[in-house]
Amino acid sequence: MKRQSVLVQGWRFYEHSFSIVNQWQLLELVKRPGIELYFQDLPPVSSQWVANPMLRQPEERRLLQALRPPMPGTGIDIVLRIAMPVCFDPAETGRTYVLCNADKGWLPKRTITDGRSLRESLRGRGTISLVTPSQWSRWGLIRAGAEPSRVHLVPHGVDSRVFHPGQSEEREDIRSRHNWNGRFVFLNISAMSLNKGVDLLLKAFARVAARHRDALLVLKGSDSIYPSKGWLNRRWKNQLSAEERNACSGRVVYIGWGGPFHQVADLFRAADAYVTPYRSEGFNMPALEAAASGLPLICTEGGPTDDYTTPAFARRIAARLTPCTYDEPEELIWEPNLDELTQAMFDVLENDAFRERARVLGPEHVRANWTWQHAVDKLLAAFEVG
């Protein structure tokens, strides 16, 4: 089999989802025979982003840091570009693949380097193919003008050695360290931006907290690249009533650190349920990691989580597809039903049997279908390699 040279262009060691995806994919690609792997760092969106190599374990960090760009004149067969804003300039040699997320059912001009529409940017660039992680996102790219044959569905994955249910002693130890003993912990990991639906989550939690005094909401933000804490404070002050704030007072915990992935995995192992009432997502990787960790999911219906959730471990919240108020009228969001979100939180909290099933069936489903090995198999199939 001919050895294929693959150059990945993107980010390492940031908390941004593109960087996280890139790191996991690189660690899987490094293992693949027949792949000569190179990496080129691209500049981050903001100079204020803080890179943190300690996100990775020492051996993973060594492998990622060892990757280098190709020497001048090296013939490259495939270029995979994973960064924002998206750039559709073809590589000097080989075929170019660009990761795109149409999280609002559309790829707006503001997310493309040349400021043109997707249709216009791809015109005359027959060597460019798109990679996207969900059926929802693929639909959005085609809707925005991409030819279906040029849009490859390559989902993200999970490393089940990192994200898995904890044993009873391990779980209790983590909960003790966080002072969560005796509490029912709802977890959400996100940027705390409006599209994540944290305002709805706070409102629903206020209703749950009024009935269940042991309920706790833990929110993990990404302060190293986003003003997550500021966004959360804005939701708290501007979108909750005084009564809702009072119900949530002392019952909402915010974590902003950019800790190593194994520490993030500890949060999943220590929680009781994962809640993500998102308005827009390209994939929503924390929800998949939660399923791998044995948590029951509460998630928006209609978006990318439809691809990898089943009723065996997930409660889907009915949502209305509606135009959003961004720059381009074609952008769409899913608006989750607050009453259904609240009821789903009650149901999961009060249904011990469902949580026990989710603890077994969620990880089984992920291991069988949604690991990074599965994801890279599909990526290489898109590359027509192997």
MOHUUR-V608103 format. One record per residue. RES is the residue in one letter. SS is DSSP state (~ for helix, > for strand, _ for the rest). NEAR is the number of other ideal C-beta (glycine too) atoms within 8 Angstrom. Layout:
res=RES ss=SS near=NEAR
res=RES ss=SS near=NEAR
//
This chain:
res=M ss=_ near=4
res=K ss=_ near=4
res=R ss=_ near=7
res=Q ss=> near=11
res=S ss=> near=13
res=V ss=> near=16
res=L ss=> near=15
res=V ss=> near=17
res=Q ss=> near=11
res=G ss=> near=15
res=W ss=_ near=13
res=R ss=_ near=14
res=F ss=_ near=11
res=Y ss=_ near=14
res=E ss=_ near=10
res=H ss=_ near=13
res=S ss=~ near=8
res=F ss=~ near=12
res=S ss=~ near=13
res=I ss=~ near=11
res=V ss=~ near=13
res=N ss=~ near=13
res=Q ss=~ near=14
res=W ss=~ near=12
res=Q ss=~ near=14
res=L ss=~ near=15
res=L ss=~ near=12
res=E ss=~ near=12
res=L ss=~ near=12
res=V ss=_ near=9
res=K ss=_ near=5
res=R ss=_ near=10
res=P ss=_ near=3
res=G ss=_ near=9
res=I ss=> near=11
res=E ss=> near=7
res=L ss=> near=10
res=Y ss=> near=14
res=F ss=> near=14
res=Q ss=> near=9
res=D ss=> near=7
res=L ss=_ near=9
res=P ss=_ near=3
res=P ss=_ near=11
res=V ss=_ near=6
res=S ss=_ near=6
res=S ss=_ near=4
res=Q ss=_ near=5
res=W ss=_ near=11
res=V ss=_ near=8
res=A ss=_ near=8
res=N ss=_ near=10
res=P ss=~ near=9
res=M ss=~ near=6
res=L ss=~ near=11
res=R ss=_ near=12
res=Q ss=_ near=8
res=P ss=~ near=6
res=E ss=~ near=6
res=E ss=~ near=10
res=R ss=~ near=11
res=R ss=~ near=8
res=L ss=~ near=11
res=L ss=~ near=14
res=Q ss=~ near=8
res=A ss=~ near=6
res=L ss=_ near=11
res=R ss=_ near=6
res=P ss=_ near=7
res=P ss=_ near=9
res=M ss=_ near=5
res=P ss=_ near=4
res=G ss=_ near=4
res=T ss=_ near=8
res=G ss=_ near=7
res=I ss=_ near=14
res=D ss=_ near=9
res=I ss=> near=14
res=V ss=> near=13
res=L ss=> near=14
res=R ss=> near=14
res=I ss=> near=12
res=A ss=_ near=11
res=M ss=_ near=7
res=P ss=_ near=9
res=V ss=> near=13
res=C ss=_ near=9
res=F ss=_ near=13
res=D ss=_ near=6
res=P ss=_ near=8
res=A ss=_ near=11
res=E ss=_ near=4
res=T ss=_ near=6
res=G ss=_ near=11
res=R ss=> near=10
res=T ss=> near=14
res=Y ss=> near=15
res=V ss=> near=13
res=L ss=> near=14
res=C ss=_ near=12
res=N ss=_ near=9
res=A ss=_ near=17
res=D ss=_ near=10
res=K ss=_ near=13
res=G ss=_ near=12
res=W ss=_ near=12
res=L ss=_ near=11
res=P ss=_ near=11
res=K ss=~ near=9
res=R ss=~ near=7
res=T ss=~ near=8
res=I ss=> near=16
res=T ss=_ near=8
res=D ss=_ near=6
res=G ss=_ near=6
res=R ss=_ near=7
res=S ss=_ near=9
res=L ss=~ near=12
res=R ss=~ near=9
res=E ss=~ near=8
res=S ss=~ near=11
res=L ss=~ near=13
res=R ss=_ near=6
res=G ss=_ near=4
res=R ss=_ near=9
res=G ss=_ near=4
res=T ss=_ near=7
res=I ss=> near=12
res=S ss=> near=11
res=L ss=> near=13
res=V ss=> near=13
res=T ss=> near=16
res=P ss=_ near=14
res=S ss=_ near=13
res=Q ss=~ near=9
res=W ss=~ near=14
res=S ss=~ near=16
res=R ss=~ near=12
res=W ss=~ near=10
res=G ss=~ near=14
res=L ss=~ near=15
res=I ss=~ near=11
res=R ss=~ near=10
res=A ss=_ near=13
res=G ss=_ near=9
res=A ss=_ near=12
res=E ss=_ near=7
res=P ss=~ near=6
res=S ss=~ near=4
res=R ss=~ near=10
res=V ss=> near=13
res=H ss=> near=11
res=L ss=> near=10
res=V ss=_ near=10
res=P ss=_ near=13
res=H ss=_ near=9
res=G ss=_ near=13
res=V ss=> near=13
res=D ss=_ near=9
res=S ss=_ near=11
res=R ss=_ near=4
res=V ss=_ near=9
res=F ss=_ near=10
res=H ss=_ near=12
res=P ss=_ near=8
res=G ss=_ near=11
res=Q ss=_ near=6
res=S ss=~ near=6
res=E ss=~ near=6
res=E ss=~ near=9
res=R ss=~ near=11
res=E ss=~ near=9
res=D ss=~ near=8
res=I ss=~ near=13
res=R ss=~ near=12
res=S ss=~ near=9
res=R ss=~ near=6
res=H ss=~ near=8
res=N ss=_ near=5
res=W ss=_ near=11
res=N ss=_ near=7
res=G ss=_ near=4
res=R ss=_ near=9
res=F ss=> near=10
res=V ss=> near=13
res=F ss=> near=16
res=L ss=> near=14
res=N ss=> near=14
res=I ss=> near=8
res=S ss=_ near=14
res=A ss=_ near=9
res=M ss=_ near=13
res=S ss=_ near=9
res=L ss=~ near=7
res=N ss=~ near=11
res=K ss=~ near=12
res=G ss=_ near=13
res=V ss=~ near=13
res=D ss=~ near=10
res=L ss=~ near=11
res=L ss=~ near=13
res=L ss=~ near=16
res=K ss=~ near=12
res=A ss=~ near=14
res=F ss=~ near=15
res=A ss=~ near=14
res=R ss=~ near=10
res=V ss=~ near=14
res=A ss=~ near=13
res=A ss=~ near=6
res=R ss=~ near=6
res=H ss=_ near=8
res=R ss=_ near=4
res=D ss=_ near=7
res=A ss=> near=13
res=L ss=> near=12
res=L ss=> near=15
res=V ss=> near=14
res=L ss=> near=14
res=K ss=> near=11
res=G ss=_ near=15
res=S ss=_ near=12
res=D ss=_ near=11
res=S ss=_ near=9
res=I ss=_ near=12
res=Y ss=_ near=10
res=P ss=_ near=6
res=S ss=~ near=13
res=K ss=~ near=11
res=G ss=~ near=7
res=W ss=~ near=15
res=L ss=~ near=13
res=N ss=~ near=8
res=R ss=~ near=9
res=R ss=~ near=13
res=W ss=~ near=10
res=K ss=~ near=7
res=N ss=~ near=6
res=Q ss=~ near=9
res=L ss=_ near=14
res=S ss=_ near=5
res=A ss=~ near=6
res=E ss=~ near=7
res=E ss=~ near=11
res=R ss=~ near=11
res=N ss=~ near=7
res=A ss=~ near=11
res=C ss=~ near=14
res=S ss=_ near=7
res=G ss=_ near=4
res=R ss=_ near=10
res=V ss=> near=12
res=V ss=> near=8
res=Y ss=> near=8
res=I ss=> near=9
res=G ss=_ near=9
res=W ss=_ near=5
res=G ss=_ near=9
res=G ss=_ near=6
res=P ss=_ near=9
res=F ss=~ near=9
res=H ss=~ near=8
res=Q ss=~ near=8
res=V ss=~ near=12
res=A ss=~ near=13
res=D ss=~ near=10
res=L ss=~ near=14
res=F ss=~ near=14
res=R ss=~ near=14
res=A ss=~ near=12
res=A ss=_ near=13
res=D ss=_ near=8
res=A ss=> near=16
res=Y ss=> near=16
res=V ss=> near=14
res=T ss=> near=16
res=P ss=_ near=14
res=Y ss=_ near=15
res=R ss=_ near=13
res=S ss=_ near=11
res=E ss=_ near=10
res=G ss=_ near=13
res=F ss=_ near=13
res=N ss=_ near=13
res=M ss=~ near=11
res=P ss=~ near=10
res=A ss=~ near=14
res=L ss=~ near=15
res=E ss=~ near=13
res=A ss=~ near=14
res=A ss=~ near=19
res=A ss=~ near=15
res=S ss=_ near=15
res=G ss=_ near=12
res=L ss=_ near=15
res=P ss=> near=13
res=L ss=> near=18
res=I ss=> near=15
res=C ss=> near=17
res=T ss=> near=15
res=E ss=_ near=10
res=G ss=_ near=8
res=G ss=_ near=15
res=P ss=~ near=13
res=T ss=~ near=15
res=D ss=~ near=11
res=D ss=~ near=9
res=Y ss=_ near=12
res=T ss=_ near=12
res=T ss=_ near=7
res=P ss=_ near=4
res=A ss=_ near=9
res=F ss=_ near=13
res=A ss=> near=14
res=R ss=> near=10
res=R ss=> near=10
res=I ss=> near=14
res=A ss=_ near=8
res=A ss=> near=12
res=R ss=> near=7
res=L ss=> near=9
res=T ss=> near=8
res=P ss=> near=7
res=C ss=_ near=10
res=T ss=_ near=3
res=Y ss=_ near=7
res=D ss=_ near=6
res=E ss=_ near=8
res=P ss=_ near=4
res=E ss=_ near=8
res=E ss=_ near=13
res=L ss=> near=12
res=I ss=> near=12
res=W ss=> near=15
res=E ss=> near=9
res=P ss=> near=15
res=N ss=_ near=10
res=L ss=~ near=9
res=D ss=~ near=6
res=E ss=~ near=10
res=L ss=~ near=16
res=T ss=~ near=11
res=Q ss=~ near=8
res=A ss=~ near=11
res=M ss=~ near=15
res=F ss=~ near=10
res=D ss=~ near=10
res=V ss=~ near=13
res=L ss=~ near=12
res=E ss=~ near=6
res=N ss=_ near=8
res=D ss=~ near=6
res=A ss=~ near=6
res=F ss=~ near=10
res=R ss=~ near=12
res=E ss=~ near=8
res=R ss=~ near=10
res=A ss=~ near=16
res=R ss=~ near=11
res=V ss=~ near=9
res=L ss=~ near=11
res=G ss=~ near=18
res=P ss=~ near=15
res=E ss=~ near=8
res=H ss=~ near=14
res=V ss=~ near=15
res=R ss=~ near=10
res=A ss=~ near=6
res=N ss=~ near=8
res=W ss=_ near=14
res=T ss=> near=12
res=W ss=~ near=12
res=Q ss=~ near=8
res=H ss=~ near=11
res=A ss=~ near=15
res=V ss=~ near=13
res=D ss=~ near=8
res=K ss=~ near=12
res=L ss=~ near=12
res=L ss=~ near=11
res=A ss=~ near=9
res=A ss=~ near=11
res=F ss=~ near=11
res=E ss=_ near=4
res=V ss=_ near=10
res=G ss=_ near=6
//
